[in-house]
Amino acid sequence: MRRKTAAALITLMLLVVTYGLLFAYFNVQKGSMPKAAEGVLDLSGWRFQEDGTIRLDGEWELYPGKLLGEREPVPLPSEAVLVQVPGSWAAQGIDTLGASTYRLRIRLGEADGVFGLKTAAIQLANRLIVNGQVVGESGNPADKANYSALNKPYVSYFELQPGWNEIRIQVANYDFKAGSGILQSIVFGQAGQVAAVRERALAHDWVALTAFLIMGLYFVGLYTQRRNDPSHVVFGAACIFIALYTSVSGERVLLTAIGPLPFWLYYRLQIISVFGVGLGFLLYVYTAFRPYCFRWLVRGGLAAGLAFLALNIGFASLLTAEPWRQLSSIYVTVSLLYATYVFVLTALHRIAGSAYLAIAALALNALTMNQNLNVYFGMPIYSLPPVEPFLVLLMLALLMSLRFSNAFRKIEDLSEQLLQADKMKDDFLARTSHEFKTPLHGIMNISRSMLDDLASPPTAEQREKLELVSDISRRLSRLVYDILDLSKLKQGQLSLTPVPVDVHAVAEMQVRFYSYLSTEKRLQLVNGIPAELPLALADESRLSQIIGNLLDNAVKHTEQGSVVVTGTSRDGWLEISVQDTGKGIEERDLPYIFEPFKSLEGSQGQGFGLGLSIARQLVELQGGELSAVSAPGAGSVFTFTLPAAEQGVMPAATRSYDEISPKEPDYSFATPHHANANGKHTILVADDQFVNLKVLLDALRGPDYHVIAVKDGYEALGELDRAKKVDLVVLDLMMPGMSGFEVCQDIRKRYSLLELPVLMVTAAIQPQDKVAAFLAGANDYLPKPFDLEELRARIGSLLAMKASHGRAIHMEVAFLQSQIKPHFLYNALNSILASSYTDVERARRTIVALADYLRGSFRFSNAEGSVEFAEEFGLIHTYVEIERARFRDRIRFEYEIEDGALGVRIPPLSLQPLVENAIRHGIGDRLEGGTVKLSAQHTEDGWRFAISDDGVGIPPEKVKTLFDPIAADGRQGVGLLNIDKRLRYEYGRTLTVESEPGTGTTVTLWIPASSG
């Protein structure tokens, strides 16, 4: 409590001293000058060469509501009002919104040379007229309809005459209620003197703007490198807001840089910058020195600042009155005062660097006071040299150097501790892994003995589970040896198992994996290793690790171009190269890139981590060498050598589980494996690990699921082609040959997210893996190891989604059945009426046909299941008869139906709409009519139904959009789209349309043989 009181007193004392010195400085600078009285300023005794510029302060004549032109006569004195300059109209009781003209008469003794006049803040538009000549303007002071606001200071130069001279300033303001008129002093003097004032004002603003902008960007950039400390980005943002406010105040250098801005945007930038500074410093002390803050005060201040900011952004035009402007000034001033108090308090607690922050905060308070004096009292900002930005910059530089120095000293201490801890960690890892061997071997031996027990042989189910336990324990044993290898690698004691390895196949898997991970780059990865390249004598898993590390490094440092893996054979050795088109490496840095965690200093700033170091050690352990050739801008080539395997020779393993016990075949079974073929839902499961497949098969065991298990992506796509219908696909993300990414992409070329859901399961849990899975088209993502209940729940929800999609499709067909197109019914009845006068028998046949057609259209039960083709054909026949009653010989209907076709079950209303479409839009548009033919043929994989016509045909561009619900024009209703969706849903097949304008159209659909 004492320190808090002391901090408050010290803060108060520092502010009193700082503000006192500033006020004294301003009073000295202000000096004594002549002032205008009753609209007249006598400068006949002012010596510009010795006395310098003069501020045109005092009483000016103001003509409210009038904009006096260049040559317009001066109104009667009774129409003028004497006002103080600088000052707002509100102080004189004049409405701040409107237009008026200021007038001042100046008397000069001598008028040699060119004179100048510098404006500051004249709100919000003004025009300067000297002796009847317009010499400068900002915005367009006019009536409200023609007025445009631009409150930008400027300098004007002109010649005067000895004796009396007149200055008129037209002013207009229809936007800003807080103040109008000449709010800051106008500087008058000889041209060179005024130009010097202008240059000093600009230099002040640009120095402050540049200093704070650089500081802000520096701290934001520092946060990108040290994301664990959010105070850096907060402080950087506060500095950027100070720079923003500097650019829209004073000389308004932002308007100079980018041109005029609308007043609504300009004012909002001012408000955002003011509240941004206050919010930034409150948030900075909270994030950097939380233990020393009053949390309720900071949180309340943040809430109030955000509320005021939101109000001003949303309702700025309504909040331009003076109290709102004062509120913003009070908010930022209080925020900086509180930040100063916190910095002083932390300095009393001896927090490193807090004293520098306290001094910087005092400088910022001085800057704030200078801005407030400018806004409320018209004091020029440039009256004080720009020492505050330099002081803030110096203090922050000292603060960062202190922090880096302390961090370096701490790192030196921690390095010693880390080396010792690293040695202890290696010892612990090796000892723990060694202790795992005994229980693992016990599990393997006991399970093996139970499998070989002839006295009490296990049942088939027990044998399968014991083999699973044995396989899992062997894999775990290998994992233990891998952990030991990791420890030995640091000591150069790692042993490998060299066997003949297909380098092309190993590289292909890695290239495909990194190709998918780099899809967002304009980068092509190519496996250029010939398939006939001799086998390498290497450890397969370590070879894969080597190629993966080199590809990872190449992709990381190549933004566009290509990464190519090549291989050649020479004198019993294989040379494998990974070549990229990246930015390359400086020649002087090449000797160091294989060091662990090596980061290259300089313009490139590359870092290589452990990947290249591990790759080099693994290559050397297998008898080869790894080298690199690179040049800046020309890419890099990493080449390693491995011995070629001699044909027919299998080298002995130098270290593996096989040395401890004979190698047993891994747990496996034949694929594709079908479980519960009569299940309601068909689920396709793809995983390269048979253990995982077994787990999924057991988890999905039940009457509802027909599970098809496959071991790779190729089998998965093959089953999709062969199976009648698949309701869900469960994919492992990483599979050899064809990854889950590629399988999912291929599925999405055939089916939408609703037509065939995909659940991706994988041991990879990085966020980028999840994003890549969803981008490939997965519906859901489940990391391994997963809870079986969660797996079942996710599968259930995806199947429910697919079922909902199916119900929507069936509802469409129900709607299609219930449609009785009014014009069709009207035309049919007209045909019956006409025939009743000339051919009664024909009218009767037409009535019977119409009744049969309507009866079929009203059968809502057809919305579920399927119907025999004979029933659909009957509906087609009645429809054709009705159309023939109207068009007589213009319609010719032929059919070619093989034996057995009438018994084939098909989705209801899948052919009749196609015949109707052929008659109405195909041959119906031709005066001579045409022929529609229906054929049903048996093929190897089912039945082929085709509806063809010799009508007008369909343009190629229209054929492409027939099944696009967005591009379609809607004339086919739910017909073609619905038939296509139902075929996809039921059989995984689609409609095909072949058409040629002027020749005709053929629409074909296939029904699998199992549906007959």
Long-range contacts (C-beta under 8 A, 24 or more apart in sequence): 3-345, 3-348, 3-349, 4-345, 6-348, 7-341, 7-344, 7-345, 7-348, 8-341, 10-344, 10-348, 11-337, 11-340, 11-341, 11-344, 14-340, 14-344, 14-358, 14-362, 15-337, 15-340, 15-362, 15-365, 18-362, 18-365, 18-366, 19-366, 19-369, 22-366, 22-369, 22-370, 22-384, 25-384, 26-373, 26-379, 26-383, 26-384, 29-383, 33-57, 35-59, 36-60, 36-85, 36-104, 38-82, 39-80, 39-82, 39-103, 39-104, 39-105, 40-104, 40-105, 40-107, 41-104, 41-105, 41-106, 41-107, 42-107, 43-106, 43-107, 43-108, 43-109, 44-107, 44-108, 44-109, 45-109, 46-109, 48-189, 48-190, 48-193, 49-190, 52-189, 52-193, 53-187, 53-188, 53-189, 53-190, 53-193, 53-194, 53-197, 54-187, 54-188, 54-189, 55-185, 55-186, 55-187, 55-188, 56-85, 56-104, 56-106, 56-117, 56-167, 56-185, 56-186, 56-187, 56-188, 57-84, 57-85, 57-86, 57-185, 58-84, 58-85, 59-83, 59-84, 59-85, 60-84, 60-85, 60-102, 60-103, 60-104, 60-182, 61-102, 61-103, 61-104, 62-89, 62-92, 62-94, 62-100, 62-101, 62-102, 62-103, 62-181, 63-100, 63-101, 63-103, 64-89, 64-94, 64-98, 64-100, 65-98, 65-99, 65-100, 66-99, 66-100, 66-101, 67-99, 67-100, 67-101, 67-141, 67-142, 67-170, 67-172, 68-101, 68-103, 68-168, 68-170, 69-129, 70-129, 70-132, 70-133, 70-134, 70-168, 71-132, 74-103, 83-181, 85-181, 85-182, 85-185, 85-186, 86-182, 86-183, 86-184, 86-185, 86-378, 87-181, 87-182, 87-183, 87-378, 88-178, 88-179, 88-180, 88-181, 88-183, 89-179, 89-180, 89-181, 90-179, 90-180, 90-322, 94-180, 96-173, 96-176, 96-177, 96-178, 96-179, 96-180, 97-173, 97-174, 97-175, 97-177, 97-180, 98-172, 98-173, 98-174, 98-180, 99-141, 99-142, 99-143, 99-147, 99-170, 99-171, 99-172, 99-173, 100-170, 100-171, 100-172, 100-181, 101-168, 101-169, 101-170, 101-171, 102-167, 102-168, 102-169, 102-171, 102-181, 102-182, 103-166, 103-167, 103-168, 103-169, 104-166, 104-167, 105-164, 105-165, 105-166, 105-167, 106-160, 106-164, 106-165, 106-166, 106-167, 106-188, 107-163, 107-164, 107-165, 108-160, 108-161, 108-162, 108-163, 108-165, 109-162, 110-162, 111-159, 111-160, 111-161, 111-162, 111-165, 113-190, 113-191, 114-157, 114-158, 114-159, 114-190, 114-191, 115-157, 115-158, 115-159, 115-160, 115-188, 115-189, 115-190, 115-191, 115-194, 116-155, 116-156, 116-157, 116-158, 116-188, 116-189, 116-190, 116-191, 116-193, 116-194, 116-195, 117-155, 117-156, 117-158, 117-167, 117-186, 117-187, 117-188, 117-194, 118-153, 118-154, 118-155, 118-186, 118-187, 118-188, 118-194, 118-197, 118-198, 118-201, 119-153, 119-154, 119-155, 119-186, 120-153, 120-183, 120-184, 120-185, 120-186, 120-187, 120-378, 120-380, 121-151, 121-153, 121-182, 121-183, 121-184, 121-378, 122-151, 122-169, 122-171, 122-181, 122-182, 122-183, 123-151, 123-171, 123-173, 123-176, 123-179, 123-180, 123-181, 123-183, 124-149, 124-150, 124-151, 124-172, 124-173, 124-174, 124-175, 124-176, 124-180, 124-263, 125-149, 125-150, 125-151, 125-171, 125-172, 125-173, 126-169, 126-170, 126-171, 126-172, 127-169, 127-170, 128-156, 128-167, 128-168, 128-169, 129-167, 129-168, 129-169, 129-170, 130-156, 130-158, 130-160, 130-165, 130-166, 130-167, 130-168, 131-158, 131-160, 131-161, 131-165, 131-166, 132-166, 133-158, 139-172, 140-172, 141-170, 141-171, 141-172, 142-172, 144-174, 147-172, 147-174, 149-173, 149-174, 149-175, 149-176, 149-263, 150-255, 150-260, 150-263, 151-252, 151-266, 152-252, 152-255, 152-256, 152-260, 153-201, 153-250, 153-251, 153-252, 155-194, 155-195, 155-198, 157-191, 157-194, 175-263, 175-264, 175-267, 175-317, 175-320, 176-263, 176-267, 176-320, 177-320, 177-321, 177-322, 178-320, 178-321, 178-322, 178-324, 178-325, 179-322, 183-378, 184-374, 184-378, 184-379, 184-380, 185-378, 185-380, 197-382, 200-382, 201-250, 201-251, 201-380, 201-381, 201-382, 202-251, 202-253, 203-382, 203-386, 204-250, 204-381, 204-382, 204-385, 204-386, 205-246, 205-247, 205-250, 205-251, 205-253, 205-381, 205-382, 206-253, 207-386, 207-389, 207-390, 208-242, 208-243, 208-246, 208-367, 208-386, 208-388, 208-389, 209-243, 209-246, 209-247, 209-253, 210-243, 211-386, 211-389, 211-390, 211-392, 211-393, 212-239, 212-240, 212-242, 212-243, 212-246, 212-389, 212-392, 213-239, 213-240, 213-243, 214-393, 215-239, 215-392, 215-393, 215-396, 216-240, 216-241, 216-242, 216-243, 229-288, 230-287, 231-284, 231-287, 231-288, 234-280, 234-283, 234-284, 234-287, 234-288, 235-280, 235-284, 235-288, 237-276, 237-280, 238-276, 238-277, 238-280, 238-281, 238-284, 239-280, 240-276, 241-272, 241-273, 241-276, 241-277, 241-280, 242-273, 242-277, 242-364, 242-367, 244-269, 244-272, 244-273, 244-276, 245-270, 245-273, 245-274, 245-277, 245-371, 248-273, 249-371, 249-374, 249-381, 250-374, 250-381, 250-382, 264-316, 264-317, 267-316, 267-320, 268-312, 268-313, 268-316, 271-309, 271-312, 271-313, 271-316, 271-328, 272-309, 272-313, 274-328, 274-329, 274-331, 274-332, 275-305, 275-308, 275-309, 275-312, 275-328, 275-331, 275-332, 276-309, 277-332, 277-335, 277-336, 278-305, 278-331, 278-332, 278-334, 278-335, 278-336, 279-305, 279-306, 279-309, 279-335, 281-335, 281-336, 281-338, 281-339, 282-335, 282-338, 282-339, 284-339, 285-338, 285-339, 285-342, 285-343, 289-342, 289-343, 289-346, 289-351, 289-354, 292-342, 292-345, 292-346, 292-349, 293-342, 297-338, 301-334, 301-335, 301-338, 304-331, 305-331, 305-335, 325-375, 329-372, 329-375, 329-376, 332-368, 333-365, 333-368, 333-369, 333-372, 336-361, 336-364, 336-365, 336-368, 337-365, 340-365, 352-402, 352-403, 352-406, 353-398, 353-399, 353-402, 353-403, 356-395, 356-396, 356-398, 356-399, 356-402, 357-395, 357-399, 359-391, 359-395, 360-391, 360-392, 360-395, 360-396, 360-399, 363-387, 363-388, 363-389, 363-391, 363-392, 363-395, 364-388, 364-392, 426-487, 426-490, 429-483, 429-486, 429-487, 430-484, 430-487, 433-480, 433-483, 433-484, 433-487, 434-484, 436-480, 437-477, 437-480, 440-473, 440-476, 440-477, 440-480, 441-477, 441-660, 441-661, 443-469, 443-473, 444-470, 444-473, 444-474, 444-477, 444-661, 445-661, 447-473, 448-664, 464-694, 467-667, 468-667, 468-691, 468-694, 470-664, 470-667, 471-664, 471-666, 471-667, 471-691, 472-691, 474-657, 474-664, 474-666, 475-691, 477-657, 478-657, 481-655, 481-656, 481-657, 489-614, 489-617, 489-618, 492-617, 494-617, 494-618, 494-621, 495-621, 495-654, 495-655, 496-538, 496-539, 496-542, 496-618, 496-621, 496-622, 496-654, 496-655, 497-539, 497-653, 497-654, 497-655, 497-656, 498-537, 498-538, 498-539, 498-622, 498-651, 498-653, 498-654, 499-537, 499-538, 499-539, 499-540, 499-645, 499-650, 499-651, 499-653, 500-535, 500-536, 500-537, 500-645, 500-650, 501-535, 501-536, 501-537, 501-538, 501-539, 501-540, 501-543, 501-645, 502-535, 503-529, 503-533, 503-535, 503-536, 503-543, 503-567, 503-574, 503-576, 503-642, 504-529, 504-530, 504-531, 504-533, 504-567, 506-540, 506-543, 506-544, 506-547, 507-547, 507-565, 507-567, 507-576, 508-737, 509-544, 509-736, 509-737, 510-544, 510-547, 510-548, 510-551, 511-551, 511-565, 512-738, 512-739, 512-742, 513-548, 513-734, 513-739, 514-548, 514-551, 514-552, 514-555, 514-563, 516-739, 516-741, 516-742, 516-772, 516-776, 517-555, 517-768, 517-772, 518-555, 519-772, 519-775, 521-555, 521-558, 521-559, 521-560, 522-559, 522-560, 522-561, 523-555, 523-558, 523-559, 523-560, 523-561, 523-562, 523-563, 524-561, 524-562, 524-563, 525-551, 525-555, 525-562, 525-563, 525-564, 525-565, 526-562, 526-563, 526-564, 526-565, 527-565, 528-564, 528-565, 528-566, 528-567, 529-565, 529-566, 529-567, 529-576, 530-567, 533-567, 533-568, 533-569, 533-574, 534-569, 534-574, 534-644, 534-645, 535-644, 535-645, 536-574, 536-642, 536-643, 536-644, 536-645, 537-622, 537-642, 537-643, 537-644, 537-645, 537-646, 537-651, 538-622, 538-642, 538-643, 539-618, 539-622, 542-618, 542-621, 542-622, 543-622, 543-642, 545-614, 545-615, 545-618, 546-615, 546-618, 546-619, 546-626, 546-640, 547-576, 547-578, 549-611, 549-612, 549-614, 549-615, 550-578, 550-611, 550-612, 550-615, 550-638, 550-640, 551-578, 552-611, 553-608, 553-611, 553-612, 553-638, 554-578, 554-579, 554-580, 554-582, 554-636, 554-638, 555-580, 557-582, 557-583, 557-606, 557-636, 558-582, 558-583, 558-635, 559-583, 561-635, 569-644, 572-643, 572-644, 573-624, 573-641, 573-642, 573-643, 573-644, 574-641, 574-642, 574-643, 574-644, 575-639, 575-640, 575-641, 576-639, 576-640, 576-641, 576-642, 577-637, 577-638, 577-639, 578-637, 578-638, 578-639, 579-635, 579-636, 579-637, 579-638, 580-635, 580-636, 580-637, 581-635, 582-635, 582-636, 583-632, 583-633, 583-635, 584-630, 584-631, 584-632, 584-633, 584-634, 584-635, 584-636, 585-628, 585-630, 585-631, 585-632, 585-636, 586-632, 587-630, 587-631, 590-628, 590-630, 593-628, 594-626, 604-632, 612-638, 615-640, 666-690, 667-691, 667-694, 669-693, 669-694, 671-709, 671-710, 671-711, 671-715, 672-708, 672-709, 672-710, 672-715, 672-718, 672-719, 673-697, 673-708, 673-709, 673-710, 674-706, 674-707, 674-708, 674-709, 675-700, 675-701, 675-705, 675-706, 675-707, 675-708, 675-709, 676-701, 676-702, 676-703, 676-705, 676-706, 676-707, 677-706, 678-706, 679-703, 679-704, 679-705, 679-706, 679-707, 680-704, 680-705, 680-706, 681-705, 681-706, 681-727, 681-728, 681-799, 682-706, 682-707, 682-708, 682-723, 682-724, 682-725, 682-726, 682-727, 682-728, 683-707, 683-708, 683-726, 683-727, 683-728, 683-729, 683-730, 683-795, 684-708, 684-710, 684-716, 684-719, 684-720, 684-723, 684-726, 684-728, 684-729, 684-730, 685-709, 685-710, 685-729, 685-730, 686-710, 686-711, 686-712, 686-713, 686-715, 686-716, 686-729, 686-730, 686-731, 686-732, 686-735, 686-740, 686-743, 687-711, 687-732, 687-735, 687-761, 688-712, 688-732, 688-734, 688-735, 688-736, 689-732, 692-732, 692-784, 696-730, 696-791, 699-788, 699-791, 699-792, 700-792, 700-795, 712-736, 712-737, 712-738, 713-737, 713-738, 713-739, 713-740, 713-742, 713-743, 714-738, 716-743, 717-743, 717-746, 717-747, 720-747, 720-750, 720-988, 723-988, 724-987, 724-988, 724-1008, 724-1010, 724-1011, 725-986, 725-987, 725-988, 726-756, 726-988, 727-756, 727-757, 727-799, 727-802, 728-756, 728-757, 728-758, 728-759, 728-795, 728-798, 728-799, 728-802, 729-756, 729-757, 729-758, 729-759, 730-758, 730-759, 730-761, 730-795, 731-758, 731-759, 731-760, 731-761, 731-778, 732-761, 732-762, 733-760, 733-761, 733-762, 733-764, 733-769, 733-773, 734-762, 734-763, 734-764, 740-773, 740-776, 741-772, 741-773, 741-776, 744-773, 744-776, 744-777, 744-778, 745-776, 745-777, 747-777, 748-776, 748-777, 750-988, 751-984, 751-988, 753-777, 753-779, 754-801, 754-802, 754-805, 755-802, 755-805, 755-981, 755-984, 755-985, 756-802, 756-988, 757-798, 757-799, 757-801, 757-802, 759-794, 759-795, 759-798, 761-786, 761-791, 805-985, 806-985, 809-978, 809-981, 809-982, 809-985, 810-863, 810-864, 810-982, 811-863, 812-974, 812-978, 812-981, 813-862, 813-863, 813-907, 813-908, 813-909, 813-974, 813-978, 813-982, 814-860, 814-863, 815-974, 816-909, 816-913, 816-973, 816-974, 816-975, 816-978, 817-857, 817-858, 817-859, 817-860, 817-862, 817-863, 817-908, 817-909, 818-857, 818-858, 818-860, 819-857, 819-973, 820-854, 820-857, 827-886, 828-882, 828-885, 828-886, 831-882, 831-885, 831-886, 832-885, 835-885, 842-885, 845-881, 845-885, 846-881, 846-882, 846-885, 849-878, 849-881, 849-882, 849-885, 850-878, 850-882, 852-878, 853-878, 853-879, 853-882, 859-908, 862-908, 862-909, 863-908, 865-908, 866-905, 866-906, 866-907, 866-908, 866-1011, 867-905, 867-906, 867-907, 867-908, 868-902, 868-903, 868-904, 868-905, 868-906, 869-901, 869-902, 869-903, 869-904, 869-905, 869-906, 869-911, 869-936, 869-945, 870-902, 870-903, 872-906, 872-908, 872-909, 872-910, 872-911, 872-912, 873-897, 873-902, 873-911, 873-934, 875-909, 875-912, 876-911, 876-912, 876-915, 876-934, 879-912, 879-915, 879-916, 880-915, 880-919, 880-932, 883-919, 887-924, 887-929, 889-929, 890-923, 890-928, 890-929, 890-930, 891-919, 891-923, 891-929, 891-930, 891-932, 892-929, 892-930, 892-931, 892-932, 893-931, 893-932, 893-933, 893-934, 894-931, 894-932, 894-933, 894-934, 895-933, 895-934, 895-935, 896-933, 896-934, 896-935, 896-936, 896-937, 897-934, 897-935, 897-936, 898-936, 898-937, 898-938, 900-938, 900-1012, 901-936, 901-938, 901-943, 903-1012, 904-936, 904-943, 904-1007, 904-1011, 904-1012, 905-1007, 905-1011, 905-1012, 906-945, 906-1007, 906-1011, 907-979, 907-982, 907-983, 907-986, 909-979, 910-979, 910-982, 910-983, 910-1005, 911-945, 911-947, 911-1005, 913-975, 913-976, 913-979, 914-947, 914-975, 914-976, 914-979, 914-1003, 915-947, 916-975, 917-972, 917-975, 917-976, 917-1003, 918-947, 918-948, 918-949, 918-951, 918-1001, 918-1003, 919-949, 921-951, 921-952, 921-971, 922-949, 922-950, 922-951, 922-952, 922-953, 922-1000, 922-1001, 923-949, 923-950, 923-951, 923-952, 924-951, 925-951, 925-952, 926-951, 926-952, 930-1000, 939-1006, 941-1006, 941-1008, 941-1009, 942-1006, 942-1007, 942-1008, 942-1009, 942-1010, 942-1011, 942-1012, 943-1006, 943-1007, 943-1009, 943-1011, 943-1012, 944-1004, 944-1005, 944-1006, 945-1004, 945-1005, 945-1006, 945-1007, 946-1002, 946-1003, 946-1004, 947-1002, 947-1003, 948-1000, 948-1001, 948-1002, 948-1003, 949-1000, 949-1001, 949-1002, 950-999, 950-1000, 951-1000, 951-1001, 952-997, 952-998, 953-995, 953-996, 953-997, 953-998, 953-999, 953-1000, 953-1001, 954-993, 954-995, 954-997, 954-1001, 955-997, 956-995, 959-993, 959-995, 962-993, 963-990, 963-991, 979-1005, 987-1011
